[in-house]
Amino acid sequence: MSLEEQEQFGRFVASRKELESARVAVLHKSGYNPNVIIDTFAYLNGYDLVAFHDDCEARDWLKGEIK
């Protein structure tokens, strides 16, 4: 996707009413997030999304055990 398409997709994801109360943990390799633009624009537009490289931390965050 182009930078503009990624930005638009991030805004789109954040605008979905059915995802309004969803928490999303994104897993990727340490030091490399191929979706950083999408994630950033979704987060800045109110989507509760956090990127992780450790699946245990991601699960703990989804369960509300860590902030």
C-alpha positions as CSV (number, residue, x, y, z in Angstrom):
1,M,0.0,0.0,0.0
2,S,1.1,3.5,-0.6
3,L,1.6,5.8,2.4
4,E,-1.7,7.6,1.6
5,E,-3.5,4.2,1.4
6,Q,-2.1,3.1,4.7
7,E,-3.1,6.4,6.3
8,Q,-6.6,6.0,4.9
9,F,-6.9,2.4,6.1
10,G,-5.8,3.4,9.6
11,R,-8.4,6.1,9.8
12,F,-11.0,3.7,8.4
13,V,-10.3,1.0,11.0
14,A,-10.6,3.6,13.8
15,S,-13.9,4.8,12.5
16,R,-15.7,1.5,12.6
17,K,-18.5,1.5,15.2
18,E,-18.4,-2.3,15.6
19,L,-14.7,-2.0,16.6
20,E,-15.3,0.9,19.0
21,S,-14.6,-1.1,22.2
22,A,-12.1,-3.6,20.7
23,R,-8.5,-3.9,21.9
24,V,-6.0,-5.0,19.2
25,A,-2.6,-6.3,19.9
26,V,-0.4,-6.4,16.8
27,L,2.6,-8.8,16.8
28,H,5.7,-8.3,14.7
29,K,9.4,-8.9,14.8
30,S,11.4,-6.8,17.3
31,G,12.5,-3.6,15.7
32,Y,10.3,-4.0,12.6
33,N,6.6,-3.1,12.2
34,P,5.5,-3.4,8.6
35,N,2.2,-1.7,9.5
36,V,3.5,1.2,11.5
37,I,1.6,3.9,9.4
38,I,-1.7,2.0,9.7
39,D,-1.2,1.4,13.4
40,T,-0.2,5.0,14.1
41,F,-3.2,6.5,12.3
42,A,-5.6,4.0,13.8
43,Y,-4.3,4.8,17.2
44,L,-4.3,8.5,16.7
45,N,-7.9,8.3,15.7
46,G,-9.0,6.5,18.8
47,Y,-8.4,2.8,18.1
48,D,-7.1,0.9,21.1
49,L,-4.1,-0.7,19.4
50,V,-0.7,-1.6,20.7
51,A,2.2,-3.2,18.9
52,F,4.2,-6.0,20.6
53,H,7.0,-8.4,19.6
54,D,6.3,-10.7,22.6
55,D,3.1,-12.8,22.5
56,C,2.9,-13.2,26.3
57,E,3.0,-9.4,26.8
58,A,0.3,-9.0,24.1
59,R,-2.0,-11.5,25.8
60,D,-1.4,-9.8,29.2
61,W,-2.3,-6.5,27.7
62,L,-5.4,-7.9,26.0
63,K,-6.5,-9.3,29.3
64,G,-5.9,-5.9,31.0
65,E,-3.1,-7.2,33.2
66,I,-0.7,-4.6,31.9
67,K,-1.3,-1.0,30.7
